[in-house]
Amino acid sequence: MSDLVTGTDLMTLAGRLYPICRSISGNGLRETLRILGGHAPLVLTEVPSGTQVYDWEVPLEWNIESARLTDPDGKVVVDFTDHNLHVVNYSEPVTGAYSLDELGPRLHTDARNPEWLPYKTSYYRRSWGFCLSQQTLQSLRKGTFGVDIKSRLEPGSLTFGEFVLPGASRREVLLFTHACHPSLANDNVSGLVVAAALAQWLSSRPRKYTWRLVFAPGTIGSLCWLRNNESHLHMVEHGLVIGLLGDSAPWTYKRSRRGCAPIDEIVPYVISAMNPQSRVIDFEPYGYDERQLCSPGFNLPVGRLTRSANDGYREYHSSADDLKLISADSLLQSLDALKAIAETVETNRRYINLSPKGEPRLGKRGLYGSMGGSSPARSELAMLWVLNQSDGEQSLLDIARRSGLDFEVIRTAANALANSKLLDERDDGSSSV
Ligand code: ZN
């Protein structure tokens, strides 16, 4: 089952997911995970409302049918069915009559962008409200308005989905994407779509590592996942939070809290080779689920890959973050970048030169001009670099960076040398355990 291959495939799935009213719990989130499960089989976990999760608690489950604001003439001026950003996410049910002054603090606009709706939530404080354009707000006349929000806040559960692909080793690569935003295309849908396509691609490949892709609500969802998986977090060797992968900005890699994890070397190398305008930024305790995964009690080797960063583009958290903001090309390039990262994670190795006293003679082993795809001089140079640097400490990626040769050329050279018994792979523990 590989139906997420082209940019058009990715945009089609994005178009299907975009209209759904997601939240940190509820049927919109489940429907999203059900659709994704049709592309990459997900195991769903339900965490009951009221569950204590570290310093947090899973809230009541939220579902909504409708939300309307009616003006003094009886005309509907704000309607959830037009756009699910029109209601503050997690609004409690309410029916009543309110003056415009009373409504004031509950009407949210984006003053800088008068045509757009802002995205607002109130997960942990019981509240309600509407989001509308500044233009609509200015057109409202004084008088009595009707409010009718048909939502439910009741004991239920929070849902997250996992797709686990066993590898030769039980050591894991963790990919994490948030799944809780309603109709926002780049900030959420893009990450879901690219992660599902990556899951399909990974499932068709031989794997050294076990790959785990988690689709969960932001913050409380990653905390639930951490709590459920705390006993085997030491198996996570590499990880990435992914999202915001469909806009046109170059990639941004945010380092893990550790700052020197292997993923902090791999991702910058891959993305800068694919797009020299890519950025690398340091860790900060703000952003997406790296806030939890890299909290000091876990400190996982998890970085973050996005295009624009959180709050880093004008349309962020507004109705203008729609399907027009993302493109098939951007999604596909992001998928390609993640494939290249995955290949590098899977194939980066440390070797030990078994003939380290002087250069071994390559000619008598048939290694001159034996590699396809690059000029003999280049492949021989790559072999010299690999032999010289393979002391069990330098990885192939270290050698690629020091030599200025492509990782692929270095890796091919190492394979040829290993096949000729000139190198032995250093056991890093990943191939057994
Ligand atoms: Zn967001």
Residues whose N, C-alpha, C, O or C-beta is under 5 A from the ligand:
A	BS01	ZN	D187
